[in-house]
Amino acid sequence: MDNYSTSSPPQEQEDIANEMPTDLSWKEVERMTDGFSEEWKIGSGGFGVVYKGVHQNGQEIAVKKLHHMPGVDEKQFRNEIGILHRLRHPNIVRLIGQIYEEQERYVEYNGEIVCAKLVDRVICLEYLNNGSLQNYISEESSGLPWHERYKIIKGICEGLNYLHANKIFHLYLKPANILLDKNMQPKIADFGLSKLFSGSHKSHTTTVHLNGTYGFMPSEYIEKGIISDKSDVFSLGAIIILIMSGPKGRNSDLPPQDFIEVV
């Protein structure tokens, strides 16, 4: 992999932060990730694999390469890119660029080599050093100082308030989708299932099944398919409980009044 420096002067870092998302080429992203090397792989999920990469300007980035899943990933890719292009907030993960390329490749099908058209979809986001909030809840939530927990809760609230002010419902809030930078500042990520609503409607009934995680989805969605800004508030409440009490919901040894004073 090319040895780009990852340290930039303050003014250069500010310029990078203010850059708008751009279209990238497949060759550029291959170079950033050393050909999507296993060595640079930092995570995976049902819809794709995430690699760490380094841009030519020295910025570390997260490269989300979606699986070839006709129909499902197409809609989610376009939805996530469309929403991320709208958002600029310190508690929302920042889009660096994206790739949507169609290529003809020879692949094996039913024992024969055939020419197939494949679509490559990649989302490049800012790289956040401390990973997801899930890691801290499942491994060391009980060890986080209360001022750190408060800072994380406050940041998530501010990011979510910004989304709702822009008529965006996230609909997939959970600890795994809250990323933390080197200063433990939280940033909301994963907008593949999010919805942008126009007008003054504060709720919407959907007949389309949206994936989600039980424990973070409100009953009105599970039972009636109703989604609203309150859906995100329910998820937020579940996250706050986990941050305060840990994965088993254990009571903290810090008395409630002491916590209130800390907050």
Secondary structure, 3 states (H helix, E strand, C coil): CCCCCCCCCHHHHHHHHHCCCEECCHHHHHHHCCCCCHHHEEEECCCEEEEEEECCCCCEEEEEEECCCCCHHHHHHHHHHHHHCCCCCCCECCEEEEEEEEEEEEEEECCEEEEEEEEEEEEEEECCCCCEHHHHHHHCHHHCCHHHHHHHHHHHHHHHHHHHHCCEECCCCCHHHEEECCCCCEEECCCCCCEECCCCCCEEECCCCCCCCCCCCCHHHHHHCEEEHHHHHHHHHHHHHHHHHCCCCCCCCCCHHHHHHHC
